[in-house]
Amino acid sequence: MFPMAGVPPTIANGMKNYREVFCRDAGFEHVSRYVSGLALSENKTLQAIHAQQVWPEGKEVSRRAMHAAVFEAGWSNEELMIKHRAEVSQDHQAGRGREVIAVDWTQAHHERGPRIHGVKEAYDYVERRNSLFQTVVTATISNRELIDGLAVEVQTPNFSEQELEYLCMTRKESYTEMEAVEKRLVELLSYQRNRLAYRKRTEIAAEIVRQIESEEQFPKADYAFDNGVLTLDLTKLIESKNKHWVSEIECSRHINWEGQWRRVDEVDEELRARHPESYRRIKAKGRDGEERQYWVFTKAVRPGAHWSRAGIPRLPKQRVSVTNGAETQVTITYDLSGKGQEQ
């Protein structure tokens, strides 16, 4: 690992916009060096980043002091993200194409870090095995030139089932000592506090969107997400701001097609075989400059009860789009025509 004698000019120039978030100059210097280490060091731990630092003679800083400045000082991460979004918004004004905010979630694996905040052992449906990971909800904004992060939040794991099992196993018919009563009361209150504090990833996603919209930094940006965060509350929130949204969904979802509830992929296969003229050819150029060709079919339909697992039962007519390219994708949005007519 190469030594770091200070904060690189590029990182220092970007960090100066956030100086007001931090109370002390020394603390801001420690945070800037830590951010430099996250960007440049192979080992991202604070111990490794501190070991790379070269300090001016007589001004050495202990690892404990850097840890306190980064993780224990009184600066607010909420204030930092509000400031960050205000800075980012300056690069996402008119003239760079359509702005889209993508809300997504992912699993951050930490196989050797079971004590890291938010890490829980659970079944990984991608790797098809149990593993240690965080569930992370993110928001990014992009146009044809730029992509920037807007929000990131680690979901606090839900251990209510294990906590309730412990409470049931340690239950007693009566308590004779006040100390035991107090201990039991603390356990019960802790269980209730954790149960009330837990938020589903869909709730976190909706709160992120609500916060972004309250700041009014991106008035022209629409939203895109997948069925992992799709809920009725989220779509209503976006529509209340007079904005457009689109969500990818599973091909196995059911729609009301000619009076029958049928899977979307079955309808797609039938249309391609019997009515290929229903698909329109669309050419789109990606950020890499490569032009791709797609065949798209759209229609306003009524979602079925099977959609309730996505949290959107009894919706009015929605517009479903089936796109055939390298792979088949199905998306849903509200019917822009307002009449539910096929376009």
Buried (B, 14 or more C-beta within 10 A) or exposed (E): EEEBEBBBEEBBEBBEEBEEBBEEEEBBBBBBBBBBBEEBBEEEEBEEBBBBBEEEEEEEBEEEBBBEBBEEBEBEEEEBBBBBBEBBBEEBEEEEEEBBBBBBBEBBBBEEEEEEEBBBEBEBEEEEEEBBBBBBBBBBBBBEEBEBEBBEBBBBBBBBEEBEEEBEEEEEEEEEEEEEEEEBEEBEEEBEEBEEEBBBBBBBBBBBBBBBBEEEBBEEBBBBBBBBBBBBBBBEBBEEBEBBBBBBBBBEBBBEBEEEEBBBBBBBEEBBEEEEEBBEEEEEEEEEEEEEEBBBBBBBBBBBEBBEEBBBEEBEBBBBBBBBEEEBBBBBBBBEEEEBEEE
